[in-house]
Amino acid sequence: MNVLLDNLSSTLVFATVALVLAATQFRMQKDTAEVTIAYMAKKQLLSFAEMIEDEYELIGEGISGTKIQTHTTDANGKTTSFVFNREISSVDTQVEYRLVATDTVQVQGRDVPIYRVDRFEAGVKVGGGPALLTDFRVDLLTSTGGGATTSTAELVRIRMSLAHTVGDMDDSNVNVSYWGMTLRPIALSL
């Protein structure tokens, strides 16, 4: 009888330990997936931000006339279109960044609009950013940081945010990564 109870006890202890280990392993895999999703979203945002930073520093480069053509925003202050001129391969080229609505997702009962930014050169689409942006703003500023028009701007401030889900698809939350920078394109202060 003692042998039977010893075997039963050891079987219960083994089963309990095995379940605890399995639950821990499952949770670690889930956490790893969430970290990977967040990392890839931030990597997309930073890659797009680096491209914008490199290009916006060259606004008006090699151009003697109008450097910034148009800057349009919607009722919420999001930049819907930003058009400027710069020299590309010794040719004066008009570059446009256009905000395009791609989707609306519902998170915890509220609608969250999702956008992407398309990039055009001379009217032809040649690239853009990730299709998970929740905000994109380009502000034209004076040298003291006040608001400016397209003809008086000396600084360009860019702000954007990118959404990525965290958790199960049933009860997912949306995390938002933010990026912003203020640039002083050399050609604008000339």
C-alpha positions as CSV (number, residue, x, y, z in Angstrom):
1,M,0.0,0.0,0.0
2,N,2.9,2.4,0.8
3,V,4.4,1.8,-2.6
4,L,1.1,2.7,-4.3
5,L,0.7,5.9,-2.3
6,D,4.3,6.9,-2.9
7,N,3.9,6.4,-6.7
8,L,0.6,8.3,-6.6
9,S,2.2,11.2,-4.6
10,S,5.2,11.4,-6.9
11,T,2.9,11.3,-10.0
12,L,0.9,14.3,-8.6
13,V,4.1,16.2,-7.8
14,F,5.5,15.5,-11.3
15,A,2.2,16.6,-12.9
16,T,2.1,19.8,-10.9
17,V,5.7,20.7,-11.7
18,A,5.1,19.9,-15.4
19,L,2.0,22.1,-15.6
20,V,3.8,25.0,-13.9
21,L,6.7,24.7,-16.3
22,A,4.4,24.5,-19.3
23,A,2.5,27.6,-18.2
24,T,5.7,29.5,-17.7
25,Q,7.0,28.5,-21.1
26,F,3.8,29.6,-22.8
27,R,3.9,33.0,-21.1
28,M,7.5,33.5,-22.1
29,Q,6.7,32.7,-25.7
30,K,3.8,35.2,-25.6
31,D,6.0,37.9,-24.1
32,T,8.7,37.3,-26.7
33,A,6.2,37.7,-29.5
34,E,4.9,41.0,-28.0
35,V,8.4,42.4,-27.6
36,T,9.2,41.4,-31.2
37,I,6.1,43.2,-32.5
38,A,6.9,46.3,-30.6
39,Y,10.6,46.2,-31.8
40,M,9.6,45.9,-35.4
41,A,7.0,48.7,-35.2
42,K,9.6,51.0,-33.6
43,K,12.2,50.0,-36.2
44,Q,9.7,50.9,-39.0
45,L,9.0,54.2,-37.4
46,L,12.7,55.1,-36.9
47,S,13.6,54.0,-40.5
48,F,10.9,56.2,-41.9
49,A,11.9,59.0,-39.6
50,E,15.6,58.8,-40.7
51,M,14.5,59.0,-44.4
52,I,12.4,62.1,-43.6
53,E,15.1,63.7,-41.6
54,D,17.7,63.2,-44.4
55,E,15.3,64.6,-47.0
56,Y,13.8,67.5,-45.0
57,E,17.3,68.8,-44.3
58,L,17.6,69.4,-48.0
59,I,14.4,71.4,-48.5
60,G,15.1,74.1,-51.0
61,E,18.6,72.8,-51.7
62,G,19.8,74.2,-55.1
63,I,16.6,76.1,-55.6
64,S,16.6,79.9,-56.1
65,G,12.8,80.3,-56.2
66,T,10.0,79.1,-54.0
67,K,11.3,76.4,-51.6
68,I,8.1,75.3,-49.8
69,Q,5.1,75.1,-52.1
70,T,2.2,74.1,-49.9
71,H,1.5,72.9,-46.4
72,T,-2.1,71.6,-45.8
73,T,-3.6,70.4,-42.6
74,D,-7.0,68.9,-41.7
75,A,-9.3,70.0,-38.9
76,N,-7.3,68.0,-36.3
77,G,-4.0,69.6,-37.2
78,K,-2.6,66.5,-39.1
79,T,-0.6,67.4,-42.2
80,T,-2.4,66.1,-45.2
81,S,0.0,67.3,-47.8
82,F,3.5,68.9,-47.6
83,V,5.1,70.0,-50.9
84,F,8.6,71.4,-51.3
85,N,11.2,71.8,-54.0
86,R,14.7,70.5,-53.9
87,E,17.4,69.5,-56.4
88,I,17.7,65.8,-57.1
89,S,20.4,64.7,-59.5
90,S,20.9,68.3,-60.7
91,V,17.2,68.6,-61.5
92,D,14.8,70.9,-59.7
93,T,12.2,68.5,-58.4
94,Q,8.9,68.9,-56.5
95,V,8.6,66.5,-53.6
96,E,5.3,65.8,-51.9
97,Y,4.5,63.9,-48.7
98,R,0.8,63.0,-48.7
99,L,-1.2,61.5,-45.7
100,V,-3.5,58.8,-46.8
101,A,-6.1,57.1,-44.6
102,T,-5.7,53.3,-44.8
103,D,-7.9,51.8,-42.2
104,T,-9.9,52.3,-39.0
105,V,-9.5,49.8,-36.2
106,Q,-11.7,49.5,-33.2
107,V,-9.8,49.3,-29.9
108,Q,-11.7,49.0,-26.6
109,G,-14.9,50.5,-28.2
110,R,-13.3,53.5,-29.9
111,D,-12.3,54.0,-33.5
112,V,-8.6,54.7,-34.2
113,P,-7.8,55.9,-37.7
114,I,-4.7,54.5,-39.3
115,Y,-2.7,56.3,-42.0
116,R,0.3,56.0,-44.3
117,V,2.4,58.7,-45.8
118,D,3.1,58.5,-49.6
119,R,6.1,60.2,-51.1
120,F,5.9,61.7,-54.6
121,E,8.6,63.1,-56.9
122,A,7.3,65.3,-59.7
123,G,3.8,63.7,-59.3
124,V,5.0,60.1,-59.4
125,K,4.7,57.9,-56.3
126,V,8.2,56.7,-55.3
127,G,7.9,55.5,-51.8
128,G,6.5,56.3,-48.4
129,G,6.2,55.2,-44.8
130,P,4.6,52.4,-42.8
131,A,0.8,52.0,-43.0
132,L,0.4,52.1,-39.2
133,L,0.7,55.8,-38.5
134,T,-1.8,57.4,-36.2
135,D,-0.5,60.9,-36.5
136,F,1.7,62.9,-38.9
137,R,2.4,66.6,-38.5
138,V,4.8,69.0,-40.2
139,D,4.9,72.5,-38.6
140,L,6.6,75.5,-40.2
141,L,8.3,77.7,-37.7
142,T,10.3,80.9,-37.5
143,S,13.8,81.0,-36.0
144,T,12.3,81.7,-32.6
145,G,9.8,78.8,-32.8
146,G,6.7,80.7,-33.6
147,G,4.3,79.7,-36.4
148,A,5.4,80.6,-40.0
149,T,4.1,80.6,-43.5
150,T,5.6,78.7,-46.4
151,S,7.6,81.8,-47.4
152,T,8.8,82.8,-43.9
153,A,9.6,79.3,-42.5
154,E,13.2,78.8,-41.2
155,L,12.5,75.6,-39.1
156,V,10.6,72.5,-39.9
157,R,9.2,70.4,-37.0
158,I,8.1,66.9,-37.8
159,R,6.0,64.7,-35.4
160,M,4.5,61.3,-36.0
161,S,3.2,58.3,-34.1
162,L,2.9,54.7,-35.0
163,A,0.4,52.2,-33.5
164,H,1.1,48.6,-32.8
165,T,-0.9,46.0,-31.0
166,V,0.0,44.3,-27.7
167,G,-1.7,41.3,-26.2
168,D,-4.2,38.7,-27.5
169,M,-6.2,39.7,-30.6
170,D,-9.3,39.4,-28.5
171,D,-8.4,41.9,-25.9
172,S,-5.5,43.7,-27.6
173,N,-4.3,47.1,-26.6
174,V,-2.7,49.6,-28.9
175,N,0.6,51.0,-27.9
176,V,1.8,54.1,-29.7
177,S,5.4,55.0,-30.4
178,Y,6.2,58.7,-30.9
179,W,9.0,60.4,-32.9
180,G,9.6,64.1,-33.4
181,M,12.4,66.5,-34.5
182,T,12.9,70.1,-35.4
183,L,15.2,70.7,-38.3
184,R,16.9,73.9,-39.7
185,P,17.2,73.3,-43.4
186,I,20.2,75.4,-44.5
187,A,18.4,76.6,-47.7
188,L,15.5,78.0,-45.8
189,S,17.6,80.5,-43.8
190,L,19.3,81.9,-47.0
